[in-house]
Amino acid sequence: VLNADDKLVMDMKSKTDGPVLTFGIQNPADVTAREIDASRFGSIRFRLQTPMGEAAAELPMTGRHNLMNALAASAVATALRVKPELIANALRSAKPPRMRGEVIDFAAGFTVVDDSYNSNPRSLLGMVHTLAEASENVKRRVVIAGEMLELGLHEREMHREAGREIARLGIDVLWGVRGLAAEMVTAASEQGMKTTRFFESSEAAATAALDEVSEGDLILVKGSRSVETDKIVAALKERFPLAGVDKR
């Protein structure tokens, strides 16, 4: 089972005499997704196509990377002769691990995407692209981005480029947390983004978030593990009840 969207992976095809099944979105593949609809945040609706047929599918996660993971699993199932209807049914019950794209709805009408386990430029911008695509019931898109560590000699420019891209994508609010996240905030401001702030710690950002969140906010919280941006999510959970939970 090979990723058709990755040239290096597809080069492996010549190294086997066995049957090969491919999956992907951008390039032609045996198992793919069509009619992708990510307008409702926390869910990706699509048409699953396989050599055994097709079926309407919904993945209760966010981000194209999770859709690719779902297609990889679907390709393995297809290789085992599982029908697409059964694959689609299984995908509906999938759940992300804690702090890895976990979507949390609050009774006050805002939503937090807890992706605070770790961060790098590619994964950060992948999630920001997902925020930018969301349209249902979203009034304001907020990115709370912690410093990204272990990036090497070009770490400063990598933070700045992330900030510029966040601004270009039309995100409404950017908060940077700790260290080189200040470069991200500065670059976003230089790109024309009007609402930005920098915090020296996740604790300071958490305190501010308690006063700033409002109905219709879609908030991504992400950062390298040692920045502890999960403290921001924990503070919001402590103050605000979750949707569908009676705290009486």
C-alpha positions as CSV (number, residue, x, y, z in Angstrom):
1,V,0.0,0.0,0.0
2,L,1.7,3.2,-1.2
3,N,1.0,6.9,-0.9
4,A,0.4,8.2,-4.5
5,D,1.0,11.8,-3.4
6,D,4.6,11.1,-2.3
7,K,7.1,10.5,-5.1
8,L,9.7,8.9,-2.8
9,V,7.1,6.4,-1.6
10,M,5.9,5.7,-5.1
11,D,9.5,4.9,-6.2
12,M,9.1,1.8,-3.9
13,K,6.7,0.3,-6.4
14,S,9.6,-0.8,-8.7
15,K,11.1,-2.7,-5.8
16,T,8.4,-5.3,-5.4
17,D,6.9,-8.1,-7.6
18,G,3.8,-8.2,-5.5
19,P,0.5,-6.4,-6.0
20,V,0.4,-2.7,-5.2
21,L,-2.5,-0.6,-4.1
22,T,-2.2,3.2,-3.9
23,F,-4.1,5.9,-2.0
24,G,-4.0,9.7,-2.3
25,I,-5.9,12.9,-3.1
26,Q,-3.7,15.0,-5.4
27,N,-2.5,12.3,-7.8
28,P,-4.5,9.4,-9.4
29,A,-4.8,6.5,-6.9
30,D,-6.7,3.3,-6.4
31,V,-8.3,4.5,-3.2
32,T,-9.2,8.2,-3.1
33,A,-11.6,10.9,-1.8
34,R,-13.8,12.9,-4.1
35,E,-16.3,15.7,-3.3
36,I,-14.4,16.7,-0.2
37,D,-16.4,19.0,2.1
38,A,-14.5,20.4,5.2
39,S,-16.9,23.4,5.7
40,R,-18.2,21.9,9.0
41,F,-15.2,22.0,11.4
42,G,-14.4,18.8,13.1
43,S,-15.8,16.7,10.3
44,I,-14.7,15.9,6.7
45,R,-17.4,14.6,4.4
46,F,-16.3,12.9,1.2
47,R,-17.0,10.2,-1.4
48,L,-14.7,7.2,-0.8
49,Q,-13.7,5.6,-4.1
50,T,-12.0,2.1,-4.2
51,P,-11.5,-0.6,-6.8
52,M,-14.4,-2.4,-5.1
53,G,-16.9,0.5,-5.5
54,E,-17.6,3.7,-3.6
55,A,-19.5,5.0,-0.6
56,A,-20.5,8.3,1.1
57,A,-18.1,8.7,4.1
58,E,-17.6,11.1,7.0
59,L,-14.5,11.4,9.2
60,P,-15.1,13.0,12.6
61,M,-11.7,14.7,12.5
62,T,-10.2,17.8,11.0
63,G,-7.3,18.3,8.7
64,R,-6.2,16.9,5.3
65,H,-3.5,14.9,7.1
66,N,-6.2,12.9,8.9
67,L,-8.1,12.4,5.7
68,M,-4.9,10.9,4.2
69,N,-4.5,8.7,7.2
70,A,-8.1,7.5,6.7
71,L,-7.4,6.8,3.0
72,A,-4.3,4.7,4.0
73,A,-6.4,2.7,6.4
74,S,-9.1,2.3,3.7
75,A,-6.5,1.1,1.2
76,V,-5.4,-1.6,3.7
77,A,-9.0,-2.6,4.2
78,T,-9.6,-2.7,0.5
79,A,-6.5,-5.0,0.0
80,L,-8.3,-7.3,2.5
81,R,-11.4,-7.2,0.3
82,V,-13.5,-5.1,2.8
83,K,-16.4,-3.4,1.0
84,P,-16.4,0.4,0.8
85,E,-19.7,0.7,2.7
86,L,-18.1,-1.2,5.7
87,I,-15.0,1.0,5.5
88,A,-17.1,4.2,5.5
89,N,-19.1,2.9,8.5
90,A,-15.9,2.3,10.5
91,L,-14.5,5.7,9.7
92,R,-17.5,7.4,11.3
93,S,-16.4,6.1,14.7
94,A,-12.7,7.2,14.4
95,K,-11.4,9.6,17.1
96,P,-8.2,11.6,17.3
97,P,-5.8,11.1,20.2
98,R,-5.8,13.6,23.1
99,M,-4.0,16.9,22.2
100,R,-3.6,15.9,18.6
101,G,-6.3,17.8,16.8
102,E,-9.0,17.1,19.4
103,V,-12.0,19.2,18.7
104,I,-13.7,20.6,21.9
105,D,-17.0,22.3,21.7
106,F,-18.0,24.7,24.6
107,A,-21.5,25.5,25.8
108,A,-20.7,29.2,25.4
109,G,-20.6,28.7,21.6
110,F,-16.9,28.6,20.8
111,T,-14.7,25.7,19.7
112,V,-11.1,24.8,20.6
113,V,-8.9,22.6,18.5
114,D,-6.4,21.1,21.0
115,D,-3.3,20.3,18.9
116,S,-1.0,21.2,21.7
117,Y,1.1,18.0,21.8
118,N,3.7,19.3,19.5
119,S,4.4,21.7,16.5
120,N,6.5,22.3,13.5
121,P,6.0,24.7,10.5
122,R,4.4,22.1,8.3
123,S,1.9,20.7,10.9
124,L,1.1,24.2,12.1
125,L,0.2,25.6,8.7
126,G,-1.6,22.4,7.8
127,M,-4.0,23.0,10.7
128,V,-4.2,26.7,9.9
129,H,-5.3,25.9,6.4
130,T,-8.0,23.7,7.9
131,L,-9.2,26.6,10.1
132,A,-9.3,28.9,7.0
133,E,-11.5,26.4,5.1
134,A,-14.1,26.2,7.9
135,S,-17.2,28.3,7.3
136,E,-20.2,26.9,9.3
137,N,-21.0,28.9,12.4
138,V,-17.6,30.6,12.5
139,K,-17.4,34.3,13.4
140,R,-13.7,34.5,14.2
141,R,-10.7,32.3,13.5
142,V,-8.0,32.4,16.2
143,V,-4.6,30.8,16.2
144,I,-2.7,30.5,19.5
145,A,0.7,29.3,18.4
146,G,3.6,28.4,20.7
147,E,7.2,28.6,19.9
148,M,8.4,25.7,17.6
149,L,11.6,24.1,18.9
150,E,14.5,22.2,17.3
151,L,14.2,23.7,13.9
152,G,17.9,24.3,13.4
153,L,19.8,27.3,11.9
154,H,16.8,28.8,10.1
155,E,14.4,28.7,13.0
156,R,13.9,32.5,13.1
157,E,13.0,32.8,9.5
158,M,10.8,29.7,9.7
159,H,8.8,31.3,12.5
160,R,8.5,34.5,10.4
161,E,7.3,32.6,7.3
162,A,4.7,30.9,9.4
163,G,3.5,34.2,10.6
164,R,3.3,35.6,7.1
165,E,1.3,32.6,5.8
166,I,-1.1,32.8,8.7
167,A,-1.8,36.4,7.8
168,R,-2.2,35.5,4.1
169,L,-4.7,32.9,4.9
170,G,-7.0,35.4,6.5
171,I,-6.9,34.3,10.1
172,D,-8.5,36.9,12.3
173,V,-6.4,36.7,15.4
174,L,-2.8,35.4,16.1
175,W,-1.3,35.0,19.5
176,G,2.3,33.9,19.9
177,V,3.5,32.1,23.0
178,R,7.1,32.2,24.2
179,G,10.5,32.8,22.6
180,L,10.6,32.8,18.8
181,A,6.8,32.9,18.5
182,A,7.4,36.7,18.8
183,E,8.9,36.6,15.3
184,M,5.8,34.9,14.0
185,V,3.6,37.7,15.5
186,T,5.9,40.4,14.1
187,A,5.9,38.9,10.6
188,A,2.1,38.5,10.6
189,S,1.7,42.2,11.6
190,E,4.1,43.3,8.9
191,Q,2.0,41.2,6.4
192,G,-1.1,43.3,7.4
193,M,-2.7,41.3,10.2
194,K,-4.4,43.7,12.6
195,T,-5.0,41.6,15.7
196,T,-1.9,40.0,17.1
197,R,-0.4,39.6,20.6
198,F,2.7,37.9,22.1
199,F,2.9,36.2,25.5
200,E,6.0,35.2,27.4
201,S,4.3,32.0,28.8
202,S,1.3,29.7,28.3
203,E,0.1,30.8,31.7
204,A,-0.1,34.4,30.6
205,A,-1.9,33.4,27.4
206,A,-4.4,31.3,29.3
207,T,-5.3,34.2,31.6
208,A,-5.9,36.4,28.6
209,A,-7.9,33.8,26.8
210,L,-10.4,33.5,29.7
211,D,-11.4,37.1,29.1
212,E,-11.2,37.1,25.3
213,V,-13.0,34.1,24.0
214,S,-16.5,34.6,22.6
215,E,-19.3,32.9,20.8
216,G,-18.4,31.8,17.3
217,D,-14.7,31.6,17.9
218,L,-12.8,28.8,16.3
219,I,-9.5,28.5,18.2
220,L,-6.4,26.5,17.3
221,V,-4.0,25.9,20.2
222,K,-0.7,24.5,19.1
223,G,3.0,24.5,20.2
224,S,6.0,22.5,21.0
225,R,5.6,20.1,23.9
226,S,7.8,22.1,26.4
227,V,5.9,25.3,25.7
228,E,2.9,23.7,27.4
229,T,0.1,25.3,25.4
230,D,-2.1,22.6,26.7
231,K,-2.4,24.8,29.9
232,I,-4.4,27.2,27.8
233,V,-6.9,24.5,26.9
234,A,-7.0,23.3,30.6
235,A,-7.8,26.8,31.8
236,L,-10.7,27.1,29.3
237,K,-12.1,23.8,30.4
238,E,-11.8,24.8,34.0
239,R,-13.8,28.1,33.5
240,F,-16.3,27.1,30.8
241,P,-18.6,24.1,30.6
242,L,-18.4,21.8,27.6
243,A,-21.3,21.6,25.2
244,G,-23.8,19.0,26.2
245,V,-22.4,18.7,29.8
246,D,-24.5,19.8,32.7
247,K,-22.2,21.0,35.5
248,R,-24.9,21.5,38.2
